Amino acid sequence: MKLNIFGKESLQKIEAFISFEITPWVGPDNQLTVEIKPDFQTPSGEFSPDKNKIPSINTRTLESTVRLKDGETIVLGGLIQETENTTISKVPLLGDIPILGELFTTRSKQTGKSELMIYLTPHIFYADEFGVEYVNYGMN
């Protein structure tokens, strides 16, 4: 939410998403070469209507090319995110008094760490004269 030129509140859309671009190739030896490009966009920061702050967007990307056999699983990691939020609260007017204002002010700090792991298990589907023959991998 932010204020427009007339002093009225207006909403702004902020998109957060996870997308994957995966390009597989099957070699003559039935080995798979897979190019993986995940893209993660998440909001960061806090929304504060009184100060007209809008969260920013964090973008994390990864590009990897792997070679594996049909049915093998690859684990991609390393997308680590560390966060630190500091909140300051104060009693109106009293918190603004020089030196004494600290008695009417509280500060809190939160930290966090997360890691995103991607597990990918590609399978090869072979085509017959009628279309694709679905191998039984739980897809009935």
VMD Tcl script that builds the backbone (N, CA, C; Angstrom):
set m [mol new atoms 420]
animate dup $m
set s [atomselect $m all]
$s set {name element resname resid chain x y z} {
  {N N MET 1 A 0.851 -1.156 0.000}
  {CA C MET 1 A 0.000 0.000 0.000}
  {C C MET 1 A 0.901 1.224 0.000}
  {N N LYS 2 A 0.514 2.245 -0.738}
  {CA C LYS 2 A 1.265 3.492 -0.740}
  {C C LYS 2 A 0.299 4.645 -0.954}
  {N N LEU 3 A 0.753 5.854 -0.697}
  {CA C LEU 3 A -0.087 7.028 -0.878}
  {C C LEU 3 A 0.101 7.565 -2.281}
  {N N ASN 4 A -1.011 7.913 -2.936}
  {CA C ASN 4 A -0.899 8.505 -4.266}
  {C C ASN 4 A -0.785 10.025 -4.122}
  {N N ILE 5 A -0.817 10.749 -5.239}
  {CA C ILE 5 A -0.596 12.200 -5.193}
  {C C ILE 5 A -1.710 12.947 -4.472}
  {N N PHE 6 A -2.868 12.313 -4.307}
  {CA C PHE 6 A -3.980 12.955 -3.608}
  {C C PHE 6 A -4.013 12.588 -2.128}
  {N N GLY 7 A -3.018 11.851 -1.650}
  {CA C GLY 7 A -2.960 11.464 -0.253}
  {C C GLY 7 A -3.835 10.274 0.094}
  {N N LYS 8 A -4.379 9.608 -0.907}
  {CA C LYS 8 A -5.209 8.428 -0.658}
  {C C LYS 8 A -4.364 7.173 -0.801}
  {N N GLU 9 A -4.789 6.138 -0.083}
  {CA C GLU 9 A -4.063 4.875 -0.138}
  {C C GLU 9 A -4.372 4.147 -1.435}
  {N N SER 10 A -3.354 3.514 -1.989}
  {CA C SER 10 A -3.553 2.677 -3.171}
  {C C SER 10 A -2.759 1.390 -2.976}
  {N N LEU 11 A -3.203 0.344 -3.614}
  {CA C LEU 11 A -2.541 -0.952 -3.491}
  {C C LEU 11 A -1.607 -1.176 -4.658}
  {N N GLN 12 A -0.516 -1.869 -4.380}
  {CA C GLN 12 A 0.424 -2.240 -5.428}
  {C C GLN 12 A 0.647 -3.734 -5.353}
  {N N LYS 13 A 0.557 -4.389 -6.486}
  {CA C LYS 13 A 0.733 -5.839 -6.547}
  {C C LYS 13 A 2.225 -6.172 -6.541}
  {N N ILE 14 A 2.608 -7.104 -5.673}
  {CA C ILE 14 A 3.988 -7.585 -5.615}
  {C C ILE 14 A 3.949 -9.080 -5.884}
  {N N GLU 15 A 4.627 -9.511 -6.929}
  {CA C GLU 15 A 4.608 -10.926 -7.289}
  {C C GLU 15 A 5.791 -11.659 -6.680}
  {N N ALA 16 A 5.500 -12.823 -6.160}
  {CA C ALA 16 A 6.535 -13.721 -5.653}
  {C C ALA 16 A 6.271 -15.078 -6.284}
  {N N PHE 17 A 7.311 -15.709 -6.803}
  {CA C PHE 17 A 7.090 -16.980 -7.485}
  {C C PHE 17 A 8.358 -17.812 -7.516}
  {N N ILE 18 A 8.161 -19.068 -7.867}
  {CA C ILE 18 A 9.260 -19.988 -8.138}
  {C C ILE 18 A 9.004 -20.545 -9.529}
  {N N SER 19 A 9.985 -20.440 -10.398}
  {CA C SER 19 A 9.828 -21.002 -11.742}
  {C C SER 19 A 11.056 -21.847 -12.082}
  {N N PHE 20 A 10.836 -22.811 -12.957}
  {CA C PHE 20 A 11.912 -23.696 -13.392}
  {C C PHE 20 A 11.953 -23.730 -14.908}
  {N N GLU 21 A 13.138 -23.609 -15.455}
  {CA C GLU 21 A 13.341 -23.851 -16.878}
  {C C GLU 21 A 14.226 -25.094 -16.958}
  {N N ILE 22 A 13.672 -26.178 -17.484}
  {CA C ILE 22 A 14.393 -27.448 -17.543}
  {C C ILE 22 A 14.465 -27.892 -18.994}
  {N N THR 23 A 15.684 -28.126 -19.478}
  {CA C THR 23 A 15.890 -28.572 -20.853}
  {C C THR 23 A 16.631 -29.904 -20.828}
  {N N PRO 24 A 15.942 -31.001 -21.199}
  {CA C PRO 24 A 16.602 -32.316 -21.204}
  {C C PRO 24 A 17.053 -32.722 -22.611}
  {N N TRP 25 A 18.131 -33.482 -22.677}
  {CA C TRP 25 A 18.593 -34.108 -23.911}
  {C C TRP 25 A 18.885 -35.571 -23.603}
  {N N VAL 26 A 18.480 -36.450 -24.495}
  {CA C VAL 26 A 18.779 -37.878 -24.337}
  {C C VAL 26 A 19.877 -38.217 -25.332}
  {N N GLY 27 A 20.990 -38.738 -24.815}
  {CA C GLY 27 A 22.108 -39.107 -25.667}
  {C C GLY 27 A 21.931 -40.493 -26.261}
  {N N PRO 28 A 22.795 -40.873 -27.200}
  {CA C PRO 28 A 22.694 -42.185 -27.837}
  {C C PRO 28 A 22.912 -43.339 -26.856}
  {N N ASP 29 A 23.554 -43.056 -25.736}
  {CA C ASP 29 A 23.793 -44.083 -24.716}
  {C C ASP 29 A 22.699 -44.081 -23.645}
  {N N ASN 30 A 21.557 -43.423 -23.930}
  {CA C ASN 30 A 20.428 -43.283 -23.007}
  {C C ASN 30 A 20.791 -42.528 -21.729}
  {N N GLN 31 A 21.852 -41.758 -21.768}
  {CA C GLN 31 A 22.196 -40.859 -20.663}
  {C C GLN 31 A 21.442 -39.541 -20.879}
  {N N LEU 32 A 20.974 -38.964 -19.795}
  {CA C LEU 32 A 20.267 -37.690 -19.855}
  {C C LEU 32 A 21.214 -36.550 -19.510}
  {N N THR 33 A 21.189 -35.513 -20.308}
  {CA C THR 33 A 21.853 -34.269 -19.971}
  {C C THR 33 A 20.730 -33.280 -19.703}
  {N N VAL 34 A 20.715 -32.710 -18.511}
  {CA C VAL 34 A 19.615 -31.832 -18.109}
  {C C VAL 34 A 20.178 -30.475 -17.705}
  {N N GLU 35 A 19.676 -29.440 -18.356}
  {CA C GLU 35 A 20.029 -28.072 -17.990}
  {C C GLU 35 A 18.895 -27.542 -17.112}
  {N N ILE 36 A 19.231 -27.089 -15.918}
  {CA C ILE 36 A 18.237 -26.667 -14.932}
  {C C ILE 36 A 18.496 -25.205 -14.574}
  {N N LYS 37 A 17.442 -24.387 -14.659}
  {CA C LYS 37 A 17.552 -22.971 -14.306}
  {C C LYS 37 A 16.362 -22.567 -13.432}
  {N N PRO 38 A 16.436 -22.802 -12.122}
  {CA C PRO 38 A 15.359 -22.324 -11.252}
  {C C PRO 38 A 15.524 -20.834 -10.944}
  {N N ASP 39 A 14.406 -20.165 -10.743}
  {CA C ASP 39 A 14.380 -18.738 -10.436}
  {C C ASP 39 A 13.388 -18.531 -9.292}
  {N N PHE 40 A 13.834 -17.915 -8.215}
  {CA C PHE 40 A 13.005 -17.718 -7.026}
  {C C PHE 40 A 12.906 -16.234 -6.736}
  {N N GLN 41 A 11.695 -15.724 -6.646}
  {CA C GLN 41 A 11.485 -14.324 -6.289}
  {C C GLN 41 A 10.566 -14.278 -5.076}
  {N N THR 42 A 11.073 -13.713 -3.992}
  {CA C THR 42 A 10.312 -13.645 -2.750}
  {C C THR 42 A 10.367 -12.226 -2.190}
  {N N PRO 43 A 9.286 -11.790 -1.533}
  {CA C PRO 43 A 9.316 -10.458 -0.924}
  {C C PRO 43 A 10.247 -10.439 0.281}
  {N N SER 44 A 10.887 -9.311 0.504}
  {CA C SER 44 A 11.746 -9.170 1.682}
  {C C SER 44 A 11.433 -7.841 2.349}
  {N N GLY 45 A 11.730 -7.764 3.602}
  {CA C GLY 45 A 11.434 -6.554 4.344}
  {C C GLY 45 A 10.015 -6.593 4.868}
  {N N GLU 46 A 9.608 -5.499 5.467}
  {CA C GLU 46 A 8.279 -5.422 6.064}
  {C C GLU 46 A 7.467 -4.326 5.417}
  {N N PHE 47 A 6.176 -4.539 5.393}
  {CA C PHE 47 A 5.256 -3.500 4.959}
  {C C PHE 47 A 4.932 -2.626 6.160}
  {N N SER 48 A 5.036 -1.341 5.990}
  {CA C SER 48 A 4.758 -0.420 7.086}
  {C C SER 48 A 3.858 0.697 6.561}
  {N N PRO 49 A 2.534 0.607 6.789}
  {CA C PRO 49 A 1.631 1.596 6.217}
  {C C PRO 49 A 1.886 3.019 6.706}
  {N N ASP 50 A 2.362 3.185 7.940}
  {CA C ASP 50 A 2.583 4.538 8.443}
  {C C ASP 50 A 3.806 5.201 7.819}
  {N N LYS 51 A 4.761 4.417 7.363}
  {CA C LYS 51 A 5.958 4.988 6.751}
  {C C LYS 51 A 5.972 4.785 5.243}
  {N N ASN 52 A 4.896 4.215 4.705}
  {CA C ASN 52 A 4.752 4.043 3.265}
  {C C ASN 52 A 5.870 3.195 2.669}
  {N N LYS 53 A 6.271 2.148 3.380}
  {CA C LYS 53 A 7.317 1.250 2.890}
  {C C LYS 53 A 6.690 0.080 2.152}
  {N N ILE 54 A 7.310 -0.317 1.074}
  {CA C ILE 54 A 6.847 -1.462 0.295}
  {C C ILE 54 A 7.973 -2.492 0.305}
  {N N PRO 55 A 7.656 -3.762 0.554}
  {CA C PRO 55 A 8.718 -4.776 0.550}
  {C C PRO 55 A 9.420 -4.840 -0.803}
  {N N SER 56 A 10.706 -5.098 -0.762}
  {CA C SER 56 A 11.451 -5.296 -2.005}
  {C C SER 56 A 11.373 -6.773 -2.381}
  {N N ILE 57 A 11.864 -7.109 -3.556}
  {CA C ILE 57 A 11.834 -8.486 -4.045}
  {C C ILE 57 A 13.257 -9.029 -4.086}
  {N N ASN 58 A 13.483 -10.160 -3.418}
  {CA C ASN 58 A 14.760 -10.873 -3.498}
  {C C ASN 58 A 14.686 -11.863 -4.643}
  {N N THR 59 A 15.712 -11.912 -5.458}
  {CA C THR 59 A 15.771 -12.868 -6.559}
  {C C THR 59 A 16.976 -13.769 -6.355}
  {N N ARG 60 A 16.717 -15.083 -6.389}
  {CA C ARG 60 A 17.798 -16.067 -6.298}
  {C C ARG 60 A 17.697 -16.958 -7.529}
  {N N THR 61 A 18.809 -17.138 -8.205}
  {CA C THR 61 A 18.829 -17.985 -9.393}
  {C C THR 61 A 19.963 -18.991 -9.293}
  {N N LEU 62 A 19.820 -20.033 -10.063}
  {CA C LEU 62 A 20.817 -21.093 -10.098}
  {C C LEU 62 A 20.815 -21.653 -11.508}
  {N N GLU 63 A 21.974 -21.935 -12.043}
  {CA C GLU 63 A 22.074 -22.601 -13.342}
  {C C GLU 63 A 22.993 -23.791 -13.181}
  {N N SER 64 A 22.529 -24.943 -13.667}
  {CA C SER 64 A 23.327 -26.152 -13.542}
  {C C SER 64 A 23.024 -27.074 -14.711}
  {N N THR 65 A 24.044 -27.752 -15.191}
  {CA C THR 65 A 23.875 -28.777 -16.211}
  {C C THR 65 A 24.434 -30.072 -15.636}
  {N N VAL 66 A 23.599 -31.110 -15.629}
  {CA C VAL 66 A 24.000 -32.389 -15.048}
  {C C VAL 66 A 23.791 -33.499 -16.067}
  {N N ARG 67 A 24.526 -34.585 -15.876}
  {CA C ARG 67 A 24.396 -35.764 -16.733}
  {C C ARG 67 A 24.107 -36.941 -15.817}
  {N N LEU 68 A 23.000 -37.650 -16.099}
  {CA C LEU 68 A 22.625 -38.781 -15.263}
  {C C LEU 68 A 21.847 -39.818 -16.045}
  {N N LYS 69 A 21.638 -40.954 -15.389}
  {CA C LYS 69 A 20.906 -42.060 -16.001}
  {C C LYS 69 A 19.412 -41.893 -15.742}
  {N N ASP 70 A 18.609 -42.592 -16.541}
  {CA C ASP 70 A 17.162 -42.598 -16.369}
  {C C ASP 70 A 16.814 -43.044 -14.950}
  {N N GLY 71 A 16.045 -42.235 -14.228}
  {CA C GLY 71 A 15.608 -42.588 -12.881}
  {C C GLY 71 A 16.541 -42.163 -11.764}
  {N N GLU 72 A 17.733 -41.661 -12.083}
  {CA C GLU 72 A 18.637 -41.180 -11.034}
  {C C GLU 72 A 18.141 -39.834 -10.503}
  {N N THR 73 A 18.435 -39.580 -9.245}
  {CA C THR 73 A 18.011 -38.327 -8.617}
  {C C THR 73 A 19.213 -37.416 -8.421}
  {N N ILE 74 A 19.021 -36.151 -8.755}
  {CA C ILE 74 A 20.046 -35.137 -8.520}
  {C C ILE 74 A 19.513 -34.188 -7.447}
  {N N VAL 75 A 20.390 -33.762 -6.546}
  {CA C VAL 75 A 20.011 -32.812 -5.501}
  {C C VAL 75 A 20.797 -31.531 -5.741}
  {N N LEU 76 A 20.075 -30.433 -5.904}
  {CA C LEU 76 A 20.701 -29.127 -6.065}
  {C C LEU 76 A 20.467 -28.337 -4.786}
  {N N GLY 77 A 21.516 -27.800 -4.240}
  {CA C GLY 77 A 21.403 -27.026 -3.008}
  {C C GLY 77 A 22.243 -25.777 -3.112}
  {N N GLY 78 A 22.420 -25.131 -2.013}
  {CA C GLY 78 A 23.254 -23.940 -1.991}
  {C C GLY 78 A 22.481 -22.644 -2.090}
  {N N LEU 79 A 21.158 -22.724 -2.249}
  {CA C LEU 79 A 20.362 -21.502 -2.274}
  {C C LEU 79 A 20.031 -21.128 -0.827}
  {N N ILE 80 A 21.013 -20.529 -0.188}
  {CA C ILE 80 A 20.899 -20.192 1.232}
  {C C ILE 80 A 20.449 -18.742 1.364}
  {N N GLN 81 A 19.507 -18.536 2.257}
  {CA C GLN 81 A 19.024 -17.182 2.514}
  {C C GLN 81 A 19.130 -16.900 4.006}
  {N N GLU 82 A 19.806 -15.817 4.324}
  {CA C GLU 82 A 19.907 -15.382 5.713}
  {C C GLU 82 A 19.115 -14.089 5.850}
  {N N THR 83 A 18.299 -14.020 6.892}
  {CA C THR 83 A 17.487 -12.826 7.104}
  {C C THR 83 A 17.773 -12.240 8.478}
  {N N GLU 84 A 17.624 -10.944 8.553}
  {CA C GLU 84 A 17.783 -10.243 9.823}
  {C C GLU 84 A 16.789 -9.086 9.831}
  {N N ASN 85 A 15.897 -9.081 10.801}
  {CA C ASN 85 A 14.898 -8.023 10.932}
  {C C ASN 85 A 15.072 -7.329 12.275}
  {N N THR 86 A 15.102 -6.014 12.233}
  {CA C THR 86 A 15.184 -5.223 13.450}
  {C C THR 86 A 13.913 -4.392 13.568}
  {N N THR 87 A 13.273 -4.452 14.726}
  {CA C THR 87 A 12.046 -3.700 14.965}
  {C C THR 87 A 12.276 -2.737 16.122}
  {N N ILE 88 A 11.885 -1.497 15.906}
  {CA C ILE 88 A 11.999 -0.479 16.953}
  {C C ILE 88 A 10.591 0.025 17.262}
  {N N SER 89 A 10.201 -0.069 18.532}
  {CA C SER 89 A 8.896 0.430 18.980}
  {C C SER 89 A 9.128 1.459 20.071}
  {N N LYS 90 A 8.319 2.516 20.038}
  {CA C LYS 90 A 8.479 3.532 21.080}
  {C C LYS 90 A 7.127 4.133 21.443}
  {N N VAL 91 A 7.060 4.664 22.633}
  {CA C VAL 91 A 5.863 5.353 23.104}
  {C C VAL 91 A 5.805 6.696 22.379}
  {N N PRO 92 A 4.655 7.033 21.777}
  {CA C PRO 92 A 4.562 8.316 21.070}
  {C C PRO 92 A 4.951 9.489 21.975}
  {N N LEU 93 A 5.647 10.412 21.400}
  {CA C LEU 93 A 6.161 11.627 22.048}
  {C C LEU 93 A 7.267 11.332 23.058}
  {N N LEU 94 A 7.030 10.443 24.017}
  {CA C LEU 94 A 8.048 10.154 25.033}
  {C C LEU 94 A 9.274 9.474 24.426}
  {N N GLY 95 A 9.059 8.657 23.415}
  {CA C GLY 95 A 10.175 7.976 22.774}
  {C C GLY 95 A 11.040 8.898 21.943}
  {N N ASP 96 A 10.555 10.131 21.671}
  {CA C ASP 96 A 11.305 11.093 20.856}
  {C C ASP 96 A 12.153 12.060 21.684}
  {N N ILE 97 A 12.055 11.983 22.994}
  {CA C ILE 97 A 12.829 12.878 23.864}
  {C C ILE 97 A 14.296 12.446 23.824}
  {N N PRO 98 A 15.214 13.398 23.555}
  {CA C PRO 98 A 16.634 13.034 23.533}
  {C C PRO 98 A 17.073 12.428 24.868}
  {N N ILE 99 A 17.873 11.429 24.818}
  {CA C ILE 99 A 18.444 10.664 25.929}
  {C C ILE 99 A 17.370 9.909 26.713}
  {N N LEU 100 A 16.365 10.566 27.260}
  {CA C LEU 100 A 15.309 9.897 28.020}
  {C C LEU 100 A 14.415 9.031 27.129}
  {N N GLY 101 A 14.365 9.342 25.868}
  {CA C GLY 101 A 13.516 8.584 24.946}
  {C C GLY 101 A 13.874 7.113 24.882}
  {N N GLU 102 A 15.125 6.777 25.176}
  {CA C GLU 102 A 15.552 5.372 25.169}
  {C C GLU 102 A 14.827 4.553 26.232}
  {N N LEU 103 A 14.384 5.199 27.300}
  {CA C LEU 103 A 13.629 4.495 28.338}
  {C C LEU 103 A 12.247 4.068 27.843}
  {N N PHE 104 A 11.756 4.730 26.823}
  {CA C PHE 104 A 10.426 4.447 26.287}
  {C C PHE 104 A 10.495 3.784 24.911}
  {N N THR 105 A 11.644 3.205 24.618}
  {CA C THR 105 A 11.873 2.571 23.312}
  {C C THR 105 A 12.327 1.129 23.505}
  {N N THR 106 A 11.802 0.237 22.684}
  {CA C THR 106 A 12.262 -1.162 22.695}
  {C C THR 106 A 12.757 -1.532 21.307}
  {N N ARG 107 A 13.785 -2.344 21.301}
  {CA C ARG 107 A 14.350 -2.839 20.045}
  {C C ARG 107 A 14.362 -4.362 20.100}
  {N N SER 108 A 13.998 -4.968 18.990}
  {CA C SER 108 A 14.086 -6.435 18.905}
  {C C SER 108 A 14.714 -6.806 17.573}
  {N N LYS 109 A 15.450 -7.895 17.602}
  {CA C LYS 109 A 16.168 -8.342 16.410}
  {C C LYS 109 A 15.880 -9.824 16.201}
  {N N GLN 110 A 15.499 -10.182 14.978}
  {CA C GLN 110 A 15.247 -11.577 14.626}
  {C C GLN 110 A 16.161 -11.956 13.469}
  {N N THR 111 A 16.779 -13.119 13.595}
  {CA C THR 111 A 17.615 -13.617 12.512}
  {C C THR 111 A 17.133 -15.004 12.117}
  {N N GLY 112 A 17.353 -15.354 10.877}
  {CA C GLY 112 A 16.951 -16.670 10.391}
  {C C GLY 112 A 17.815 -17.097 9.219}
  {N N LYS 113 A 17.840 -18.378 8.983}
  {CA C LYS 113 A 18.624 -18.925 7.879}
  {C C LYS 113 A 17.839 -20.083 7.276}
  {N N SER 114 A 17.732 -20.107 5.959}
  {CA C SER 114 A 17.041 -21.208 5.287}
  {C C SER 114 A 17.828 -21.609 4.044}
  {N N GLU 115 A 17.702 -22.876 3.689}
  {CA C GLU 115 A 18.353 -23.382 2.479}
  {C C GLU 115 A 17.317 -24.145 1.676}
  {N N LEU 116 A 17.268 -23.851 0.399}
  {CA C LEU 116 A 16.331 -24.524 -0.489}
  {C C LEU 116 A 17.064 -25.649 -1.208}
  {N N MET 117 A 16.499 -26.848 -1.138}
  {CA C MET 117 A 17.060 -28.017 -1.810}
  {C C MET 117 A 16.084 -28.442 -2.903}
  {N N ILE 118 A 16.604 -28.749 -4.081}
  {CA C ILE 118 A 15.782 -29.195 -5.207}
  {C C ILE 118 A 16.164 -30.631 -5.527}
  {N N TYR 119 A 15.170 -31.523 -5.521}
  {CA C TYR 119 A 15.375 -32.921 -5.887}
  {C C TYR 119 A 14.726 -33.134 -7.245}
  {N N LEU 120 A 15.499 -33.618 -8.209}
  {CA C LEU 120 A 14.989 -33.815 -9.563}
  {C C LEU 120 A 15.304 -35.235 -10.008}
  {N N THR 121 A 14.263 -35.975 -10.423}
  {CA C THR 121 A 14.421 -37.344 -10.918}
  {C C THR 121 A 13.813 -37.428 -12.314}
  {N N PRO 122 A 14.631 -37.336 -13.361}
  {CA C PRO 122 A 14.088 -37.419 -14.723}
  {C C PRO 122 A 13.879 -38.874 -15.156}
  {N N HIS 123 A 12.892 -39.071 -16.010}
  {CA C HIS 123 A 12.597 -40.381 -16.588}
  {C C HIS 123 A 12.474 -40.229 -18.100}
  {N N ILE 124 A 12.882 -41.259 -18.821}
  {CA C ILE 124 A 12.766 -41.267 -20.279}
  {C C ILE 124 A 11.483 -41.999 -20.651}
  {N N PHE 125 A 10.669 -41.384 -21.507}
  {CA C PHE 125 A 9.470 -42.020 -22.050}
  {C C PHE 125 A 9.737 -42.279 -23.522}
  {N N TYR 126 A 9.532 -43.514 -23.951}
  {CA C TYR 126 A 9.808 -43.900 -25.331}
  {C C TYR 126 A 8.538 -43.832 -26.160}
  {N N ALA 127 A 8.651 -43.374 -27.394}
  {CA C ALA 127 A 7.502 -43.265 -28.293}
  {C C ALA 127 A 7.355 -44.547 -29.100}
  {N N ASP 128 A 6.103 -44.941 -29.333}
  {CA C ASP 128 A 5.822 -46.048 -30.240}
  {C C ASP 128 A 5.045 -45.481 -31.425}
  {N N GLU 129 A 4.540 -46.339 -32.298}
  {CA C GLU 129 A 3.864 -45.829 -33.492}
  {C C GLU 129 A 2.538 -45.142 -33.176}
  {N N PHE 130 A 1.999 -45.322 -31.977}
  {CA C PHE 130 A 0.716 -44.711 -31.622}
  {C C PHE 130 A 0.884 -43.460 -30.756}
  {N N GLY 131 A 2.077 -43.127 -30.404}
  {CA C GLY 131 A 2.299 -41.973 -29.538}
  {C C GLY 131 A 3.313 -42.316 -28.475}
  {N N VAL 132 A 3.096 -41.826 -27.298}
  {CA C VAL 132 A 4.045 -42.034 -26.210}
  {C C VAL 132 A 3.620 -43.237 -25.389}
  {N N GLU 133 A 4.572 -44.112 -25.155}
  {CA C GLU 133 A 4.323 -45.263 -24.285}
  {C C GLU 133 A 4.684 -44.831 -22.870}
  {N N TYR 134 A 3.705 -44.793 -22.000}
  {CA C TYR 134 A 3.944 -44.345 -20.639}
  {C C TYR 134 A 4.433 -45.511 -19.800}
  {N N VAL 135 A 5.646 -45.402 -19.346}
  {CA C VAL 135 A 6.217 -46.414 -18.479}
  {C C VAL 135 A 5.593 -46.223 -17.104}
  {N N ASN 136 A 5.326 -47.291 -16.399}
  {CA C ASN 136 A 4.613 -47.206 -15.135}
  {C C ASN 136 A 5.497 -46.614 -14.037}
  {N N TYR 137 A 5.470 -45.292 -13.915}
  {CA C TYR 137 A 6.144 -44.577 -12.828}
  {C C TYR 137 A 5.093 -43.934 -11.933}
  {N N GLY 138 A 3.991 -44.628 -11.736}
  {CA C GLY 138 A 2.925 -44.072 -10.913}
  {C C GLY 138 A 1.973 -43.201 -11.701}
  {N N MET 139 A 2.037 -43.249 -13.033}
  {CA C MET 139 A 1.135 -42.450 -13.860}
  {C C MET 139 A 0.175 -43.378 -14.581}
  {N N ASN 140 A -0.894 -43.754 -13.946}
  {CA C ASN 140 A -1.872 -44.657 -14.556}
  {C C ASN 140 A -2.974 -43.879 -15.229}
}
mol reanalyze $m
mol bondsrecalc $m
mol representation Tube
mol addrep $m
